[in-house]
């Protein structure tokens, strides 16, 4: 994952790490597909999120 701390996303089941062809990594919130009020690429670090669900 990126050098930037990503906060709560690390342990959320909706987080997906996207890697570009140039080696950059981005934290994508897949909850955005269910509820568009959540940003697809949230500003990091995420310190509060009502939609966070722990990874299984």
C-alpha positions as CSV (number, residue, x, y, z in Angstrom):
1,X,0.0,0.0,0.0
2,X,1.1,3.6,-0.4
3,X,3.5,5.3,2.0
4,X,0.6,7.6,3.0
5,X,-1.2,6.2,6.1
6,X,-4.6,5.1,5.0
7,X,-6.3,4.7,8.4
8,X,-9.5,2.7,8.8
9,X,-9.5,1.5,5.2
10,X,-6.7,-1.0,5.9
11,X,-9.1,-3.2,7.9
12,X,-12.3,-2.6,6.0
13,X,-13.8,-5.2,3.7
14,X,-14.7,-2.6,1.1
15,X,-11.1,-1.5,0.5
16,X,-9.4,-2.6,-2.7
17,X,-5.8,-1.7,-3.6
18,X,-5.5,-0.6,-7.2
19,X,-2.0,-0.8,-8.8
20,X,-1.3,1.3,-11.9
21,X,1.0,0.1,-14.7
22,X,3.5,2.6,-13.5
23,X,3.7,1.2,-10.0
24,X,1.5,3.7,-8.1
25,X,-1.0,2.3,-5.6
26,X,-4.4,3.7,-4.7
27,X,-7.0,2.8,-2.1
28,X,-10.4,2.3,-3.7
29,X,-13.6,2.1,-1.6
30,X,-15.9,-0.5,-3.2
31,X,-18.8,0.6,-1.0
32,X,-19.2,3.4,-3.5
33,X,-20.8,0.8,-5.9
34,X,-23.6,0.2,-3.3
35,X,-23.9,3.7,-1.9
36,X,-22.6,6.6,-4.1
37,X,-22.4,8.9,-1.1
38,X,-19.1,7.2,-0.3
39,X,-16.1,8.5,-2.3
40,X,-14.6,6.0,-4.7
41,X,-11.1,7.2,-3.8
42,X,-11.3,8.8,-0.3
43,X,-8.9,11.3,1.0
44,X,-6.3,9.6,3.2
45,X,-6.0,8.9,6.0
46,X,-9.6,8.0,6.7
47,X,-10.1,8.5,10.5
48,X,-13.9,8.2,10.6
49,X,-16.3,6.2,8.4
50,X,-19.9,5.2,9.2
51,X,-19.8,2.5,6.4
52,X,-16.7,0.7,7.5
53,X,-17.1,-3.0,8.0
54,X,-14.2,-5.2,9.3
55,X,-12.7,-7.7,7.0
56,X,-13.9,-11.3,7.5
